[in-house]
């Protein structure tokens, strides 16, 4: 007994419901073998099945076999082309149709709308109206409203709203939801409320849309009230609330709502987990994040790629990179979001080299980066001052087309700025088609770090003139530039303008910049008064900044005051001991030096060792003071001996006050000659081609004697030497430094 078309059609429906394309193909083969003359009805169901399962090729082949396609046949293939975004075939098939209905017109409009082709969508909509209003239905209006919303064409949306009222569709809930969504996205929450309130019947979807709209417009309390007044709430209602609270900066409330949702026994899906884990990461709530992690394991969501990525992101933001890495390594499937979360986490936690390695591993696994991934790895190269690798990623950005993305371009500006190539930063900035506040801030920060104070201020004033709004990071760049150039009055003016003109409350970093500005300029007493009038005590960096200036200027009184405050704030930090020790040593108070060092030993405080590094042939060479580990030791020491003779003949005289040990001056001079940056510079002079600058990075500030010696080295060798220390860049050229000896 031959099987009926209804039987095969029901099986095809099962294939669609289970997303089983392979089984659908097998069923198609059976139909070919067993059904001699398939009905058009069966062909139509095959076209529809292949369309739903995403196989446009098979859908098209089946349609071509229909000898007498009916309206349903044409609509089925039209829908297939429309879903696939094949505009050419949609238009071609539509034009071949002798009879059309609302489904046909909606397929045409949806095809254009899906591609964001507003003009074509509107033209098709108008043609549909001319063909007769009988074809209009709720899908037509919903499609046009979503198009208006996505394109930001509120005037078009209002016209469609007028048609909805004119043709009697204003009471349809299916139309009410996209109307509420459109008005709230445009910030017209009053209009959204009006639509919502005038609906005679409100279903769960409409309520959820209204909650979303209220949250989108920042009306948190009103959204809570609406949620609690709803007679029916589902997982989407709660997830919407959790997401909205997180986006409104109320992460703690979002976590509380998650607990309430769990207590109601509602199903938690991947989107709920993603939202609440984002909230935990934003407020560094690692304990709550761990609880949610455990709950995800209990509900069998730990293998979900979306949840896994959210967990990686949460642990990275909470500075638990080892947990993030463990989860990442256990993920069975990883997509670009997973890799990006891990890569960004490495970068944010100071593991730049791991971020670069992760990027290459991602490529080897066949995952293509997006603009966020590429921007993040470029930022990691910037933090490592690794220009060579950064240049490779710049080339990749060109090849992939991501160079025009703001995320990537802004990262490239930072890369070149942090590597001391402010000219290249400016070039990238000038080539950008679209700029934002981050672009300006990145360029300003680069110029500031390089010590180009007047250029920094000029850029900042231009940024303001063009209507861009600076943020706290922008002001840090401007204030630090003023500090490094001794522009006290300018710095004080910008500091005052933060709150008065830009409504930015100064943070600890801004106060530290002001302490630095005053103390560097020799106004130590003013700096002390400034600290006493601050709304909160300085942090460790603020006290260290003042103490460092006291050391350079020999003000023991204020230096002791700052050191005592720093010791109380961070008793295990070596900064206060080291800086105060240097002040005592400079004045020959060796008993006090010995006492401080004894205190350090008793408290277990250890001085951070200074080291410098230089890159040569894709390998990083590290040096510490009096280093004996380099395989090129004999060559380096011979080069240093030759250099010392040449710079001494040129007028260099060692500053033995930089050595904090009570030894003979001859020993101090020997110790100065073997500082880590000098070893790195000597290595560079030997191996770096003479037409290239020597680039050295140091983890601490350059000492005064090494700064002076490097000026002489640049003069006698004719080489450019770029040193990036813990504070700023120093470009040594022809016997002078870009910092103007003010650092």
C-alpha positions in Angstrom: 0.0 0.0 0.0 1.5 3.3 -1.1 2.2 5.9 1.6 0.2 9.1 1.4 1.4 12.6 0.9 0.0 13.5 4.3 2.2 10.8 5.9 5.4 12.1 4.2 4.4 15.7 5.1 4.0 14.8 8.8 7.5 13.2 8.7 9.0 16.2 7.1 7.5 18.3 9.9 9.2 16.2 12.4 12.5 16.7 10.6 12.0 20.4 10.7 11.1 20.4 14.4 14.2 18.4 15.3 16.4 20.4 12.9 17.5 17.2 11.1 18.5 18.0 7.6 20.1 14.6 7.0 16.9 12.8 7.9 14.9 15.1 5.6 17.2 14.2 2.7 16.8 10.5 3.4 13.0 11.0 3.4 13.2 12.9 0.1 15.1 9.9 -1.4 12.4 7.6 -0.2 9.7 9.8 -1.8 11.6 9.7 -5.1 11.7 5.9 -4.9 8.2 5.2 -3.8 6.0 8.0 -5.1 5.6 8.0 -8.9 3.8 11.2 -9.4 4.1 13.4 -6.2 1.4 15.9 -5.7 2.1 19.6 -5.7 1.1 19.5 -2.0 4.1 17.2 -1.2 6.5 19.2 -3.4 5.4 22.3 -1.5 6.1 20.7 1.8 9.6 19.6 0.6 10.4 23.2 -0.4 9.2 24.5 2.9 11.2 21.8 4.8 14.4 22.6 3.0 13.8 26.3 3.5 13.3 25.9 7.3 16.4 23.7 7.5 18.5 26.2 5.7 19.2 24.3 2.5 18.3 26.8 -0.2 19.9 24.8 -3.0 17.7 21.8 -2.3 14.6 23.9 -1.9 15.3 25.6 -5.3 15.9 22.2 -7.0 12.6 20.8 -5.7 10.6 23.9 -6.8 12.0 23.5 -10.3 10.5 20.0 -10.5 7.0 21.3 -9.9 5.2 21.3 -13.2 2.3 23.5 -12.1 3.3 25.5 -9.1 0.4 27.1 -7.2 0.4 30.1 -5.0 1.6 28.1 -2.0 4.5 26.8 -4.1 5.6 30.3 -5.1 5.2 31.6 -1.5 7.3 28.7 -0.3 10.3 29.4 -2.6 9.8 33.1 -2.1 10.1 32.6 1.6 13.2 30.5 1.2 14.9 33.1 -0.9 13.8 35.9 1.5 15.1 34.1 4.6 18.4 33.5 2.8 18.7 37.2 1.9 18.8 36.4 -1.8 17.3 39.7 -3.0 17.8 39.0 -6.7 15.9 35.7 -6.6 13.2 37.2 -4.4 12.5 39.9 -6.9 12.8 37.6 -9.9 10.4 35.0 -8.4 8.0 37.8 -7.2 7.8 39.2 -10.7 7.0 35.8 -12.2 4.0 35.3 -10.0 0.6 35.8 -11.7 -1.2 35.8 -8.4 0.0 37.3 -5.1 -1.3 37.4 -1.6 -0.3 38.9 1.7 2.4 36.2 2.2 4.0 37.1 -1.1 4.2 40.8 -0.3 5.5 40.2 3.2 8.3 38.0 1.8 9.3 40.7 -0.6 9.2 43.4 2.1 11.0 41.2 4.7 13.8 40.4 2.2 14.5 44.1 1.7 14.0 44.9 5.4 16.4 42.1 6.5 19.1 43.8 4.5 18.3 47.2 5.9 17.2 48.5 2.5 14.7 51.1 3.8 13.9 52.8 0.4 13.2 49.4 -1.3 11.1 48.2 1.7 9.0 51.4 1.7 8.5 51.2 -2.1 7.3 47.5 -1.8 5.0 48.5 1.1 3.5 51.3 -1.0 3.0 48.9 -4.0 1.3 46.5 -1.7 -1.1 49.2 -0.6 -1.9 50.0 -4.2 -2.6 46.4 -4.9 -5.3 46.5 -2.2 -5.5 46.7 1.5 -6.9 43.1 1.7 -3.3 41.8 1.7 -2.3 43.8 4.8 -1.8 41.9 8.0 -0.1 42.1 11.3 3.2 40.7 9.9 3.3 43.5 7.4 3.1 46.2 10.0 5.4 44.4 12.4 8.1 44.1 9.7 7.8 47.8 8.8 7.9 48.9 12.5 11.0 46.7 13.2 12.6 48.2 10.1 11.8 51.8 11.3 13.2 51.0 14.7 16.4 49.4 13.5 17.1 52.2 11.0 16.2 54.9 13.5 13.5 56.3 11.1 11.0 57.4 13.7 9.0 59.4 11.2 8.5 56.3 9.0 7.4 54.5 12.1 4.8 57.2 12.9 3.4 56.9 9.4 3.1 53.2 9.7 1.4 53.7 13.1 -1.1 56.0 11.3 -1.8 53.2 8.8 -2.3 50.7 11.7 -5.0 52.9 13.2 -6.5 53.7 9.8 -6.9 50.1 8.8 -8.1 48.8 12.1 -5.0 47.0 13.4 -4.4 49.2 16.5 -5.9 46.6 18.9 -3.7 43.8 17.7 -1.2 42.9 20.5 1.2 41.5 17.9 1.4 45.0 16.4 1.4 46.7 19.8 4.7 45.1 20.9 6.9 46.4 18.0 5.2 49.8 18.4 6.2 50.0 22.1 9.6 48.7 21.2 10.1 51.3 18.5 9.0 54.3 20.6 11.1 53.3 23.6 14.2 52.7 21.4 13.8 56.3 20.1 13.5 57.5 23.7 9.8 58.4 23.3 8.7 56.5 26.4 5.6 58.7 26.7 4.4 57.4 23.2 5.3 53.8 24.2 3.2 54.2 27.4 0.3 55.5 25.4 0.3 52.6 23.0 0.6 50.2 26.0 -2.2 51.8 28.0 -4.6 51.9 25.0 -4.3 48.2 24.2 -7.6 46.5 25.2 -5.7 43.2 25.8 -2.1 42.9 27.0 -0.4 39.6 26.7 2.9 38.5 28.3 5.0 39.6 25.2 3.6 43.1 25.4 4.3 43.4 29.1 7.9 42.2 28.6 8.4 44.7 25.8 7.1 47.5 28.0 9.4 46.4 30.9 12.3 46.5 28.4 11.4 49.9 27.2 11.2 51.4 30.7 14.6 50.0 31.6 16.0 51.2 28.3 14.9 54.7 29.2 16.3 54.5 32.8 12.9 54.2 34.5 14.0 51.4 36.8 11.4 51.8 39.6 8.5 52.0 37.1 9.8 48.9 35.4 9.9 47.1 38.8 6.4 48.1 39.6 5.1 46.9 36.2 6.9 43.6 36.7 5.4 42.9 40.1 1.9 43.9 38.9 2.0 41.4 36.0 -0.5 38.6 36.5 1.9 36.3 34.6 5.7 36.4 34.5 8.0 34.0 32.7 11.8 33.6 32.4 12.0 36.3 29.8 10.3 38.8 32.2 13.0 38.2 34.9 15.9 38.0 32.4 14.8 41.3 30.9 14.8 42.8 34.4 18.2 41.4 35.3 19.7 42.6 32.0 18.1 46.1 32.3 19.3 46.5 35.9 22.9 45.6 34.8 22.8 48.1 32.0 21.6 50.8 34.3 24.5 50.3 36.7 22.5 48.5 39.3 24.4 45.2 39.3 23.8 44.3 42.9 20.0 44.6 42.3 20.4 42.4 39.3 22.0 39.7 41.4 19.1 40.0 44.0 16.5 39.7 41.2 18.3 36.5 40.0 17.9 35.0 43.5 14.3 35.9 43.5 13.8 34.4 40.1 15.4 31.1 41.3 13.2 31.1 44.4 10.1 31.3 42.1 11.2 28.1 40.5 11.4 29.6 37.0 13.7 28.0 34.4 17.1 29.7 34.0 18.3 29.8 30.5 21.7 30.8 28.9 20.6 34.5 28.6 19.7 34.7 32.3 23.1 33.3 33.2 24.9 35.6 30.8 23.2 38.7 32.3 23.7 37.9 35.9 27.3 36.8 35.4 28.0 40.1 33.6 26.5 41.9 36.7 28.8 39.9 39.0 31.9 40.7 36.9 31.0 44.4 36.8 31.0 44.8 40.6 33.8 42.2 41.2 31.3 40.0 43.2 33.3 36.8 42.8 31.6 35.0 45.7 28.1 35.5 44.1 29.7 34.5 40.8 30.9 31.3 42.2 27.4 30.5 43.6 25.9 31.1 40.1 28.7 28.9 38.7 27.7 26.1 41.0 24.0 26.6 40.1 24.9 26.4 36.4 26.6 23.1 37.0 23.5 21.9 39.0 21.2 22.8 36.1 23.4 21.2 33.5 24.3 24.6 31.8 28.0 24.4 32.4 28.5 22.9 29.0 26.6 25.7 27.2 29.0 27.9 25.2 27.2 31.1 26.1 27.4 30.4 29.8 31.0 29.2 29.6 32.0 32.4 27.9 30.2 34.5 30.5 31.9 32.6 33.3 35.3 33.2 31.7 34.5 36.9 31.4 33.3 37.1 35.0 36.4 35.4 36.5 38.7 37.6 34.4 37.0 40.8 35.6 37.3 39.6 39.2 41.0 39.1 38.7 40.8 35.3 39.1 42.5 34.5 35.8 43.4 30.9 36.8 39.7 30.0 37.3 38.9 31.6 33.9 41.6 29.7 32.2 40.4 26.4 33.8 36.9 26.9 32.6 38.1 27.9 29.2 40.3 24.8 28.8 37.3 22.6 29.8 34.9 24.1 27.2 34.1 21.5 24.6 33.1 24.1 22.1 34.5 27.6 21.8 33.5 30.4 19.5 34.9 33.9 18.9 33.1 35.2 22.0 34.8 32.5 24.2 38.2 33.2 22.8 37.7 37.0 23.0 36.6 36.7 26.7 39.8 34.8 27.5 42.0 37.0 25.4 40.6 40.3 26.9 40.9 38.8 30.4 44.6 38.1 29.8 45.2 41.7 28.7 43.2 43.3 31.5 45.1 41.2 34.1 48.6 42.1 32.8 49.2 38.9 30.9 49.8 40.5 27.5 52.1 37.8 26.2 49.4 35.1 27.0 46.9 37.3 25.2 49.0 37.3 22.1 49.5 33.5 22.3 45.8 33.0 22.8 45.1 35.0 19.6 47.5 32.8 17.6 45.9 29.6 19.2 42.5 30.9 18.2 43.6 31.3 14.6 45.1 27.8 14.6 41.7 26.5 15.8 40.1 28.0 12.7 38.2 30.8 14.6 38.2 34.1 12.8 38.7 37.2 15.0 36.2 40.0 15.1 37.0 43.7 15.7 36.8 43.3 19.5 39.3 40.4 19.5 41.7 42.2 17.2 41.4 45.5 19.2 42.1 43.6 22.4 45.2 41.9 21.2 46.5 45.2 19.8 45.9 46.7 23.3 48.0 43.9 24.8 50.8 44.6 22.4 50.6 48.3 23.5 50.9 47.4 27.2 53.9 45.2 26.4 55.4 48.0 24.3 55.8 45.3 21.6 55.7 47.4 18.4 56.9 44.5 16.2 54.0 42.3 17.0 51.6 45.2 17.0 52.7 46.0 13.4 51.8 42.5 12.4 48.3 42.9 13.9 48.0 46.3 12.1 48.6 44.5 8.8 46.0 41.8 9.8 43.6 44.6 10.4 44.2 46.0 6.9 43.8 42.5 5.3 40.6 41.7 7.3 39.0 45.1 6.8 38.8 45.7 10.5 41.1 48.7 10.4 38.2 51.0 9.9 36.5 49.7 13.1 36.7 52.2 16.0 37.7 49.4 18.4 40.7 48.5 16.3 41.7 52.0 15.2 41.6 53.3 18.8 43.7 50.4 20.0 46.3 51.2 17.2 46.5 54.8 18.4 47.3 53.6 21.9 49.7 51.0 20.5 51.9 53.6 18.7 51.5 56.1 21.5 52.7 53.6 24.2 55.6 52.5 22.0 56.7 56.1 21.6 55.7 56.5 18.0 53.3 59.5 18.4 53.7 60.4 14.7 52.2 57.1 13.8 49.5 57.5 16.4 48.6 60.9 14.8 48.7 59.3 11.3 46.2 56.5 12.3 44.1 59.2 14.0 44.1 61.3 10.8 43.1 58.4 8.6 40.0 57.5 10.6 36.6 58.3 9.0 34.9 58.5 12.3 36.3 59.6 15.7 34.9 59.3 19.2 36.0 60.4 22.6 38.2 57.3 23.0 40.1 58.2 19.8 40.9 61.7 21.1 41.8 60.4 24.6 44.1 57.8 23.2 46.0 60.4 21.1 46.1 62.9 24.0 47.4 60.2 26.3 50.1 59.2 23.8 51.4 62.8 23.5 51.2 63.3 27.2 53.3 60.2 28.0 55.9 61.3 25.5 56.1 64.6 27.3 54.8 66.8 24.4 52.9 69.0 26.8 51.9 71.9 24.4 50.8 69.5 21.7 48.7 67.6 24.3 47.0 70.8 25.4 46.5 71.8 21.8 44.8 68.5 21.0 42.6 68.8 24.1 41.4 72.3 23.2 40.7 71.1 19.7 38.7 68.2 21.1 36.6 70.6 23.1 36.1 72.9 20.2 34.7 70.1 18.1 32.1 69.2 20.7 33.6 66.0 22.0 33.2 65.4 25.8 36.3 64.5 27.7 36.1 61.9 30.5 38.3 61.3 33.5 41.0 59.5 31.5 41.3 62.4 29.1 42.0 64.7 32.0 44.6 62.4 33.4 46.5 62.8 30.2 46.1 66.6 30.2 47.1 67.0 33.8 50.1 64.7 33.5 51.3 66.6 30.5 51.1 69.8 32.5 53.0 68.1 35.3 55.8 66.9 33.1 56.3 70.4 31.6 55.9 72.3 34.8 52.8 74.2 33.6 51.3 74.7 37.1 48.8 77.4 36.3 47.5 75.5 33.3 47.1 72.3 35.3 45.3 74.1 38.1 42.9 75.6 35.5 42.1 72.2 34.0 41.7 70.6 37.4 39.1 73.2 38.4 37.3 72.9 35.1 36.7 69.2 35.6 33.9 69.7 38.0 32.8 73.3 37.2 32.6 72.9 33.4 32.5 69.1 32.7 30.7 67.8 35.8 33.5 65.2 36.4 34.3 64.4 40.0 38.1 64.1 40.4 39.3 60.7 41.4 42.4 59.7 43.3 44.3 59.6 40.0 43.5 63.2 39.3 44.5 64.3 42.8 47.8 62.4 42.3 48.4 64.3 39.0 48.0 67.6 41.0 50.3 66.4 43.7 52.8 65.5 41.0 52.3 68.9 39.2 53.0 70.9 42.4 55.8 68.8 43.8 57.7 68.4 40.5 57.7 72.2 40.2 59.3 72.6 43.6 56.1 73.7 45.3 56.4 71.0 48.0 54.7 73.2 50.7 51.8 73.9 48.3 51.6 70.1 47.6 51.4 69.4 51.3 48.6 72.0 51.8 46.8 70.6 48.7 46.9 67.1 50.3 45.6 68.4 53.7 42.6 70.0 51.8 41.7 66.9 49.8 38.3 65.3 50.4 40.1 62.0 51.0 43.7 61.0 51.8 46.0 60.2 48.9 46.4 56.6 47.8 49.8 54.9 47.8 50.7 56.4 44.4 49.9 59.9 45.6 52.2 59.6 48.6 54.9 58.0 46.5 54.7 60.8 44.0 55.3 63.4 46.7 58.0 61.4 48.4 59.8 60.9 45.1 59.8 64.7 44.5 61.1 65.3 48.0 63.9 62.9 47.3 65.0 64.7 44.1 64.7 68.1 45.8 66.3 67.0 49.1 63.3 68.1 51.3 63.8 65.7 54.2 61.0 67.2 56.4 58.1 66.7 54.0 59.7 63.5 52.7 59.6 62.0 56.2 55.9 63.1 56.5 55.0 61.5 53.2 57.0 58.3 54.0 55.3 57.8 57.4 51.9 58.1 55.7 52.9 55.7 53.0 54.3 53.2 55.5 51.0 53.3 57.5 48.9 52.9 54.3 51.0 50.1 52.8 53.4 48.7 55.5 54.7 46.0 53.1 55.4 48.3 50.2 59.1 48.9 49.6 58.6 52.4 48.0 58.6 54.4 51.2 61.7 52.7 52.6 63.6 52.9 49.3 62.9 56.6 48.7 63.5 57.7 52.3 66.7 55.6 52.3 67.9 57.5 49.2 67.2 60.8 50.9 69.3 59.8 53.9 72.0 58.4 51.8 72.2 61.6 49.7 72.9 63.6 52.9 75.3 61.0 54.3 73.1 59.8 57.1 74.2 56.2 56.9 73.0 55.3 60.4 69.5 56.2 59.4 69.9 54.2 56.2 71.0 51.2 58.2 68.0 51.6 60.6 65.6 51.7 57.7 67.1 48.6 56.1 66.9 46.8 59.4 63.2 47.7 59.6 62.7 46.4 56.1 64.2 43.0 57.1 62.2 42.8 60.2 58.9 43.4 58.4 59.9 41.2 55.5 59.7 44.1 53.0 61.7 43.5 49.8 62.8 46.1 47.3 61.5 45.5 43.8 64.5 44.6 41.6 65.1 46.9 38.7 65.4 45.3 35.3 65.3 46.4 31.6 64.6 44.6 28.4 65.2 45.0 24.7 63.8 43.0 21.8 66.0 41.7 19.1 65.0 39.2 16.3 61.7 38.4 18.0 63.4 37.5 21.3 63.2 39.6 24.5 66.6 40.0 26.3 66.3 40.9 30.0 69.0 42.6 32.1 69.3 43.3 35.8 71.9 45.4 37.5 75.4 43.8 37.4 73.9 41.0 35.3 76.1 38.0 34.6 73.4 35.8 32.8 73.7 37.1 29.3 75.6 34.9 26.8 76.9 38.2 25.3 78.3 39.3 28.6 81.9 39.9 27.4 80.8 41.9 24.4 78.4 44.0 26.5 81.1 44.8 29.1 83.6 45.7 26.5 81.1 48.0 24.8 80.3 49.7 28.2 84.0 50.2 28.9 84.5 51.9 25.6 81.3 54.0 26.0 82.4 55.2 29.5 85.7 56.4 28.1 84.0 58.3 25.3 81.3 60.0 27.3 83.8 60.9 30.1 85.9 62.6 27.4 82.8 64.4 26.3 82.1 65.8 29.8 80.1 63.2 31.6 80.6 63.0 35.3 78.9 60.2 37.4 76.4 61.2 40.1 77.4 58.9 42.9 74.4 60.1 45.0 72.3 57.7 43.0 74.0 54.8 44.8 72.5 54.1 48.2 75.4 52.1 49.7 78.1 53.4 52.0 81.0 52.4 49.8 83.9 54.1 48.2 83.1 56.4 45.2 85.1 54.2 42.9 82.8 51.3 43.8 79.7 53.5 43.3 80.9 54.5 39.9 81.4 50.8 39.0 77.8 50.0 40.2 76.4 52.9 38.2 78.1 51.6 35.0 76.3 48.2 35.4 72.7 49.5 35.8 70.2 47.4 33.9 69.3 50.1 31.3 73.0 50.6 30.4 73.5 46.9 29.8 70.4 46.9 27.6 71.6 50.0 25.7 75.1 48.4 25.2 73.4 45.3 23.8 71.4 47.4 21.4 74.4 49.3 20.2 76.1 46.0 19.4 73.2 44.2 17.7 70.5 46.7 16.5 71.3 48.0 13.0 72.6 51.6 13.1 69.7 52.9 11.0 67.2 51.8 13.6 66.5 53.4 17.1 67.4 51.5 20.2 64.3 50.8 22.3 64.6 49.9 25.9 61.9 49.3 28.5 62.5 49.5 32.3 60.2 48.5 35.1 61.2 51.3 37.4 62.0 55.0 36.9 65.3 55.9 35.2 67.8 57.1 37.8 69.3 60.6 37.4 72.8 59.3 36.5 71.6 56.9 33.8 69.5 59.6 32.3 72.5 61.9 32.1 74.8 59.2 30.8 72.3 58.1 28.1 72.2 61.7 26.8 76.0 61.6 26.3 75.8 58.1 24.8 73.3 59.3 22.2 75.7 62.2 21.4 78.9 60.2 21.0 77.2 57.3 19.1 74.8 59.4 16.9 72.1 56.9 17.8 68.5 57.5 18.8 67.7 55.8 22.1 64.1 55.4 23.3 63.7 54.4 26.9 60.2 53.7 28.4 60.4 53.7 32.1 57.6 53.2 34.7 56.4 56.8 34.2 57.1 58.1 30.7 59.1 57.9 27.5 62.6 59.4 27.1 63.8 59.9 23.5 67.6 60.6 23.7 69.0 62.2 20.6 72.1 64.3 19.9 72.8 64.7 23.6 69.4 65.8 24.8 66.2 64.1 26.0 62.6 64.8 24.9 61.6 65.3 28.5 63.8 68.4 28.8 65.3 66.9 32.0 62.0 67.4 33.7 60.7 64.0 34.7 
